[in-house]
Amino acid sequence: MEAQFINPVIKSVLNVLTTMAHVEPSTGTPIRKKPDDYAKGKNITGLMTMVGKKEVIANIGKRISASVALTFSESAILHITKKMMPMEISKIDGIVIDLAGEIANMVLGSAKTELEENGYIFQMSLPTIIVGNDYLIAHKIKSGIITIPFSMPEGNFYVEVGYEDT
């Protein structure tokens, strides 16, 4: 997987959360996700896909697909929600679900802007939101998925990124 694809996603996660929620998560060491790794514990995930092309030479490109999932622990998303919304939140509800989708959309939209500067041209899906305990995130690409963990004193979250030529 190309670093020039993953790095804009990491940068975007940090930028969106620092700017919008006034939190400063620490980035952990990326690892390769195993196909049967579950999102353990109570979590909320915003999953988005992108399809498009990478321009190789003027107007000639190779087709690509990508998948990005942001998975927040319950404590992390509740903290972020409290920082962004002027109300008391104590559980994952409709507001938190909407916010998780909006965060996924902002992160991928920001990353898309930087990727376009590097010759990628993408169409993005709307976020699919998954809420629950101990679930599997099924990416629609066959290549490996890289997991980037993030931590805050209030809770942890991670981003899964996959990219492939199609």
C-alpha positions in Angstrom: 0.0 0.0 0.0 1.3 3.4 -0.9 2.3 5.8 1.8 1.2 8.7 -0.4 -2.3 7.3 0.0 -2.2 6.5 3.8 -0.4 9.7 5.0 -3.2 12.1 3.8 -5.8 10.1 5.7 -3.7 10.2 8.9 -3.1 13.9 8.5 -6.8 14.5 7.9 -7.8 12.6 11.0 -5.5 14.7 13.1 -6.5 18.0 11.4 -10.3 17.4 11.7 -10.3 16.3 15.3 -7.8 19.0 16.4 -9.8 21.7 14.5 -13.4 20.6 15.1 -13.2 18.9 18.5 -10.2 20.5 20.0 -8.6 17.2 20.9 -5.1 16.1 20.1 -4.9 12.3 19.7 -1.6 10.5 19.6 -0.9 8.3 16.6 0.3 4.8 17.2 2.3 2.4 14.9 0.4 1.2 11.8 -0.2 -2.6 11.6 -1.6 -4.9 9.0 -5.1 -6.0 9.9 -5.9 -9.7 9.9 -9.0 -10.6 7.9 -10.8 -11.9 11.1 -9.9 -9.0 13.4 -13.0 -7.8 15.1 -13.8 -4.3 16.5 -13.8 -5.5 20.1 -15.9 -3.8 22.8 -18.7 -1.2 22.2 -17.8 0.9 19.2 -19.1 3.0 16.4 -17.6 2.9 12.9 -18.0 5.2 9.9 -17.1 3.2 6.8 -16.6 4.9 3.4 -15.4 3.7 0.0 -13.8 5.6 -2.9 -13.5 4.6 -6.5 -11.6 6.4 -9.2 -8.2 6.5 -10.9 -4.6 7.5 -10.3 -3.3 9.6 -13.2 -0.1 8.0 -14.5 0.5 10.2 -17.5 -1.6 13.2 -18.7 -5.2 11.9 -18.9 -4.1 8.2 -18.7 -4.7 6.5 -15.4 -5.1 3.2 -13.6 -8.4 2.4 -11.8 -8.3 2.2 -8.1 -10.6 1.5 -5.1 -10.1 2.4 -1.5 -11.9 1.8 1.8 -11.5 3.8 5.0 -13.1 3.1 8.3 -12.9 5.2 11.5 -13.8 3.2 14.6 -14.2 5.0 17.9 -14.6 3.4 21.3 -17.7 4.5 23.1 -15.6 6.7 25.5 -13.7 8.3 22.6 -16.8 9.2 20.5 -18.7 10.5 23.6 -15.7 12.7 24.5 -15.4 14.0 20.9 -19.2 14.7 20.8 -19.1 16.6 24.1 -16.3 18.8 22.7 -18.2 19.5 19.5 -21.8 19.8 20.7 -23.1 22.2 23.4 -25.0 19.5 25.3 -24.5 16.6 27.7 -24.1 13.2 26.0 -23.9 10.0 28.0 -24.6 7.3 25.5 -24.4 6.6 21.8 -27.6 8.0 20.4 -28.9 9.5 17.1 -26.8 12.7 17.6 -23.6 10.6 18.2 -24.3 8.4 15.2 -24.8 11.4 12.9 -21.6 13.0 14.2 -19.6 9.8 13.6 -20.8 9.9 10.0 -20.0 13.5 9.6 -16.5 13.0 11.1 -15.9 10.2 8.6 -17.1 12.4 5.8 -14.9 15.4 6.9 -11.8 13.2 7.2 -12.2 11.5 3.8 -13.2 14.8 2.1 -10.1 16.5 3.5 -7.9 13.5 2.5 -9.5 13.5 -1.0 -8.4 17.1 -1.5 -4.8 16.3 -0.8 -4.9 13.1 -2.8 -6.3 15.0 -5.8 -3.1 17.2 -5.7 -1.2 13.9 -6.1 -3.1 12.8 -9.2 -5.9 10.7 -7.6 -9.4 11.3 -8.8 -12.1 9.8 -6.6 -15.8 9.6 -6.1 -16.7 9.0 -2.5 -19.6 7.0 -1.0 -21.8 8.2 1.8 -20.7 6.9 5.2 -22.1 3.6 6.4 -22.4 3.6 10.2 -21.9 0.5 12.3 -22.8 0.5 16.0 -22.4 -2.4 18.4 -20.2 -4.8 20.3 -17.6 -7.1 18.8 -18.3 -6.8 15.1 -16.3 -7.3 11.9 -15.7 -4.4 9.5 -16.0 -5.8 6.0 -14.1 -3.8 3.5 -15.0 -4.3 -0.2 -11.4 -4.5 -1.4 -9.2 -7.5 -1.6 -5.9 -6.0 -0.8 -4.6 -5.8 2.8 -5.9 -3.3 5.3 -3.6 -1.1 7.4 -4.9 -0.2 10.9 -3.6 3.0 12.4 -4.3 3.3 16.2 -4.9 6.7 17.9 -5.2 7.3 21.6 -6.5 10.1 23.9 -6.7 10.0 27.6 -10.5 9.8 27.2 -10.5 6.8 24.9 -9.0 5.2 21.8 -9.9 4.9 18.2 -8.4 3.6 15.0 -8.5 4.1 11.3 -8.5 1.2 8.8 -7.3 2.1 5.3 -7.2 -0.2 2.2 -6.2 0.7 -1.3 -5.9 -1.4 -4.5 -5.6 -1.2 -8.2 -8.7 -2.6 -9.9 
